[in-house]
Amino acid sequence: MSKTDEEKFIEKYRVHSGNKAKLNDIATSEKPPMKRKEGDEFLAEIHEELKLLQNRLYAESKKSLLVVIQAMDTGGKDGTIRKVFGPLNPQGVRVHSFKQPNTKEVAHDFLWRIHSCTPKHGMITIFNRSHYEDVLVQRVHKLVDEKILDRRYDHINNFEYLLHDSNTHVIKLFLHISKDEQRKRIQARLDTPEKNWKFTAADIAERKFWNSYMNTYEIALNKCSTKHAPWYIIPADKKWWRNIIIARILRSHLEALNCEFPAPEANLDKVIIPD
């Protein structure tokens, strides 16, 4: 596939500023152009490229990458991290999961707990849930006044621009699954003993708010997809194809960083290792 074709492939998942994404109109599944076995081989090839790109990022140590992953419950956040980022060098990857804020975190502004977790130069950091929870859950459950929530989108955009301006590249992935697919995945947690630990009653309770979550996600996607921190809507019902799409997006953004290995010391050809 040519570079132009690859760019077109990636762009079709991107939320463009000025366009209003409607999640009900966006497919949660699509027919892949390859079989599963071919897909696994293709993903393995991409991983070899990603390893080299990550190595350059780490060695140059002038830029970093933040990957934000959001999804409904069972949307595939953990699986994405394991399958797409798992083969990379763990020394250069950090994962932060953001749960319900504790009392100390609540006593600060909503971005306080986020900023210290962003990646230092040379690193890839993945947010498993993120600062977007503070405009999602809060709005769905009406925990914060809407006027405050409306201002938070601007705070998020300014925060992400600050990161970009400090050489932290930001990409954001919304794993888009159907309500029926979520039902199947929750049922699988109940039917499989070794997955029982993943089930909580909250999984069922939150399904009642599905439509509200979709509407709230649309607001965040449309208000906060910018040139410097784009959102991508990933069809995530088919897990293996989801992983390929994300790996290709990741490869594209790492390539765009144009990282290079530092120049070696002079006269290395004359160095002799003593006995």
PyMOL commands that set and color helices and strands:
alter all, ss='L'
color gray80, all
select helices_A, chain A and resi 3-11+23-25+36-60+77-85+90-92+103-106+112-115+133-140+146-165+179-191+193-198+201-207+210-223+239-256+268-270
alter helices_A, ss='H'
color red, helices_A
select strands_A, chain A and resi 64-71+93-97+124-128+168-176+231-235
alter strands_A, ss='S'
color yellow, strands_A
deselect
rebuild
show_as cartoon
